[in-house]
Amino acid sequence: MSGGKSATRHFLEMTISSLFLLILMPVFVVTIGPIIGENYEVVTSHFSRPFPAIISTVTLVVVLMHFKSGVVTLIEDYVDGSSRKLWMFLTSFVSYLSIALVLFSFARLAL
């Protein structure tokens, strides 16, 4: 893929995820707000319901994908040489591992 197409793809990824986050973040805050400071039983009960679990899961996955795309852009712009591939790998690894942990955690709460 040429540089221009890659830049366009990154721009579209960031723009679309930003628009999703513009909608998701207020809903996420309203969903999480009532349980801040509550005990373990209340929190697990809250996230065992579909709506809070789905909103939280989708928001966190979109945030992590947005993070990954942003960091990849930074690495492409500012890191040269052989360390670029290492940083790209580490960024992807941390992002996808975090997404897997989010999905596992909410699946565990739902069961």
C-alpha positions in Angstrom: 0.0 0.0 0.0 1.4 3.4 -0.9 2.0 6.1 1.7 -1.0 8.2 0.6 -3.5 5.3 0.9 -2.1 4.4 4.3 -2.5 8.0 5.6 -6.0 8.1 4.2 -6.9 4.8 6.0 -5.4 6.1 9.3 -7.3 9.4 8.9 -10.6 7.5 8.3 -10.0 5.1 11.2 -9.3 7.9 13.6 -12.3 10.0 12.3 -14.8 7.1 12.5 -13.6 6.0 16.0 -13.7 9.6 17.2 -17.3 9.9 16.1 -18.2 6.6 17.8 -16.5 7.8 21.0 -18.3 11.1 20.8 -21.5 9.2 21.2 -20.3 6.3 23.4 -18.4 8.3 26.1 -21.3 10.2 27.5 -23.4 7.0 27.6 -20.5 5.2 29.2 -20.1 7.9 31.9 -23.8 7.8 32.7 -23.7 4.0 32.8 -20.7 3.9 35.1 -21.5 6.9 37.3 -24.1 5.2 39.6 -21.7 2.4 40.6 -18.6 4.5 41.5 -17.7 3.7 45.1 -20.1 0.8 45.4 -19.1 -2.6 46.8 -18.2 -5.7 44.7 -21.7 -7.2 44.8 -23.4 -4.1 43.4 -20.8 -3.7 40.7 -21.0 -7.3 39.5 -24.8 -7.1 39.6 -24.7 -3.9 37.5 -22.4 -5.4 34.9 -24.3 -8.7 34.8 -27.1 -6.8 33.0 -26.8 -6.6 29.2 -27.0 -2.8 28.6 -24.1 -1.7 31.0 -22.0 -4.7 29.9 -22.4 -4.0 26.2 -21.9 -0.2 26.5 -18.8 -0.7 28.6 -17.3 -3.4 26.4 -17.9 -1.6 23.1 -16.6 1.7 24.6 -13.4 0.1 25.9 -12.8 -1.8 22.6 -13.3 1.4 20.5 -11.0 3.3 22.9 -8.3 0.7 22.6 -8.5 0.6 18.8 -8.4 4.4 18.7 -5.4 4.3 21.0 -3.7 1.8 18.7 -4.3 3.8 15.6 -3.1 7.0 17.2 0.1 5.4 18.5 0.8 3.7 15.1 0.5 7.1 13.5 3.0 8.6 16.0 5.4 5.7 15.5 5.3 6.1 11.7 5.9 9.8 12.0 8.6 9.9 14.7 10.4 6.5 14.9 13.0 5.4 12.2 15.1 2.4 11.6 14.8 -1.1 13.1 13.1 0.1 16.3 10.0 1.1 14.3 9.0 -2.5 13.8 9.5 -3.3 17.4 7.4 -0.4 18.6 4.6 -1.3 16.1 4.6 -4.9 17.3 4.5 -3.8 21.0 1.7 -1.3 20.3 -0.4 -3.9 18.5 0.4 -6.6 21.2 -0.6 -4.3 24.1 -3.7 -3.1 22.3 -5.0 -6.6 21.3 -4.1 -8.1 24.7 -6.0 -5.3 26.4 -9.0 -5.9 24.2 -8.9 -9.6 24.9 -8.8 -8.9 28.7 -11.8 -6.5 28.4 -13.8 -9.2 26.5 -12.8 -11.9 28.9 -13.6 -9.8 31.9 -17.1 -8.8 30.8 -17.8 -12.4 29.5 -16.8 -13.6 33.0 -19.2 -11.1 34.7 -22.0 -12.1 32.4 -21.8 -15.8 33.2 
